[in-house]
Amino acid sequence: MFSHSFSSLLSSNISCLLLLLFLLHAPLTSALWPLPALYEHGDSVVWLDRDLTFQYAITNQFNGTSNPLPNLNTASSYAIVQAAIQRAQERLLNDTFVPWKFHPRHSDFEPAVNGTKVFIKNVTIQQNETDSAAVLKPLAGEVSENYTLSISTSGTVAITAISSIGILRALDTFTQLFYQHSTNLTVYCPYAPVSIIDAPKFAHRGLNMDVARNYYPPSFILHTIDVLAWNKFNRLHLHATDAQSWPLDIPALPELSTRGAYRKGLSYSPQQLADIQEYGMYRGVQVHIEIDMPGHTSVIALAYPDLITAYNIQPNWSTYAAEPPSGSLKLNSSAVYDFLGTLWEDLLPRLAPYSAYFHTGGDEVNVNAYSLDDTVRSNQSSVVQPLIQTFVNYNHDYVRAAGMTPIVWEEMLLDWNLTLGSDVVVQTWLSDESVAKVVQKGHKVLAGNYNYWYLDCGHGAWVDPPPSPTNPYYPYNDYCTPLKNWHLIYTQSPLASLSTTNTSSSTYISPSSLDLILGGEVHIWSEKTDPINFDAVVWPRAAAAAEVLWSGNLDSEGRNRSLVEVGRRLGVWRERMVSRGVGAGVVQMVWCTQDERGCVADGLG
């Protein structure tokens, strides 16, 4: 018995050691992010012709163009793809990424620039179906993002996809296969032949970006959309307003931003908002807006004080709100409903051409605020719940009338037990169990457990401790410490902790209900983040979530993907993002990436 166990253990350890040695000595042959579903390659070098051309055709369309798509007269499949081709050409010819950090120091890892070269002179792109009207603003899964990509040793490149969005994804992958040569600025791919068949695991892959607590110029949001597209995210959720500021211009209610923005000029005009959404549309990143309510709305009191209850109670703000300043929209006020009607009639028709979704918030509603509400005068849930139901119904009727689908935070369904329309998407953040509970109630769900996918966590408290002889706030952590490193983020998935077999488990869901799990979002709240440190806080950690959502975190045999292999690719991807102007944080120091043995825990700690 001992001999058999020892032999099994030895065999297992040898297998792990061989795998580790393979990973440590593997060249940069899988340096794609996120990892494609199927990826085969060789080791032949092909070079990029400086006069590279692209040929694009759509099946059943003679001239390779398409009719304008609904809502936006200038948008068409042809325009979307041609813009993507132009971006790819600029990336290929202007990226300055030389991967010296991932080869032994002073090694001659680049191909010879003299001698016979094989050049890529043309890329053929075939779209196999005409785009539907939904391509500009699809519901989750409504438009295919699948694609194939091949590069032959003779320099022939072919891309196929069902939709224009699939072509965008293929072109982003294509640009990652090339490096700049350090001696003469030529561009080469060392992996021919290449064969890629790719498709996303999840239909909704997003970043929730808080632009209310700190202001981000439109240009910075456009920059973020670019980085999201490179990582194959397809959603940017803009948390547009909160208790602290209202940086959104509403022409029908001008004082919301003139009084609610931090300063004149620190708000988004209707044209700027449309430009942001259209910019995302051309990159396959749908930008949807959240106006969080009824909580997180105290800033409205700066313009309309009679609409808000429990406004900025000090010093005991925590009795009435999750963070200062306290204040919630009154729940039984005709003036509030008049305000909401004006707000939605102004805002929603402007958003509808670009987005299939609108987020009405609903998190962290503090019932104590309604004991001070002169239209409610109670903090009893039995009194407040029917009023919230009416409130949400009213808002969602407006969202649907504008042709969009409502999204709410999980508390509306799981804490307040609201009856929500079957179309409503529920966004979870508190636990993996929340995902199961939402699915069990028959609703579509987005995952994003704060214990894994909150990027703002672990940077310390942003509220200052009051004077105290006992100092109970030491060591001044934030509520969700520690920081979520990329390893931890990568281990999380929208399917984490769910069971499709154990019917007695609290997280059991039937296999047939898996399609209710649309995907997820990684979150960056901005109490301690602004345009100066945003990139370093978000990237490359958000990229770890991007790969989980696109590729999954399991290998082809259903095992957890090796974090050694993942870390090598993420390190390469971080350097490529940096070469494109992203201030992304470091994955590992150069010694680790240059040494063939790498920096792997020895297992003795």
Secondary structure, DSSP 4 states (H G I P E B T S, - for coil): -HHHHHHHHHHHHHHHHHHHHHHHH--STT--SSPPSEEEEEEEEEEEEEEEEEEEEETT-TTS--PPPTT-TT--HHHHHHHHHHHHHHHHHH-----GGGS-TT---SPPSSS---EEEEEEEEE-SPPPGGGGSPPTTSS---EEEEE-TTS-EEEEESSHHHHHHHHHHHHHT-EE-TTT--EEEEEEEEEEEE--S-SEEEEEEE-SSS---HHHHHHHHHHHHHTT--EEEEEEE-SS---B--TTSTHHHHHHSSSTT-SB-HHHHHHHHHHHHTTT-EEEEEE--SSS-GGGGGT-GGGEESTT--S-GGGT-SSSSP-EE-SS-HHHHHHHHHHHHHHHHHHTTT-SEEE----S--GGGGGS-TTT----HHHHHHHHHHHHHHHHHHHHHTT-EEEEETHHHHTS-----TT-EEE--S-HHHHHHHHHTT-EEEE--HHHHBTTTTS--SSPPPP-SS-TTTT---TT-S---HHHHHH--TTTT-BSS-TTSTTB--GGGGGGEEEEEEEE--SS--TTTHHHHHTTHHHHHHHHHHH-SB-TTSSBPPHHHHHHHHHHHHHHHHHTT--PPPSS-HHHHHSTT-----S--
